[in-house]
Structures are given as C-alpha cells and as structure tokens.
Amino acid sequence: MLQPQEILEAALQLPQEQREDLVDKLAASLDLGDLGEYWEAEIQRRIEDVDAGRVATIPADEVFARLEQRFGGK
C-alpha cells in the first residue's frame, strides 16, 4: 500500500486539470457537514463588520502589490 507522502508526490506530477478533479473528489469524500450554511453565516458576518466599520478594508491594488512582493510572479 502506498504511503500518503507517496500518493501526494504522485498526485503533484499530474496535469493541473487532473489535480483539480482529484481535489474535488477528495473533498467530496470528506464528511464536513453543511459547510454552505457555515460560509453563508461567515460571509454575512464579514459584510456586517465592514458596514459597521469594525474592520478596515484594503484597496485591491494594495492587496495585489503585497502578494506580488511576498510571492513574486510565481
């Protein structure tokens, strides 16, 4: 039987489309309950935080500049 690390290494050699399909199938196999309801509530909470001024927003160009600085053009 293959070890998890061996499976991962083999999976990383697959083309992107096949890796995406594999991720979808693995995620579907997990019993995570109803994450849709969780994310809907989380999204609503975040919107309320922004609307109420409890969090500061960051302009997209600044976010992308930070990402570029941190990760480069990878």
Summary of the structure (lengths in Angstrom):
residues: 74
radius of gyration: 18.7
end to end distance: 34.2
largest distance: 53.9
contacts: 116
relative contact order: 0.05
helix: 70%
strand: 0%
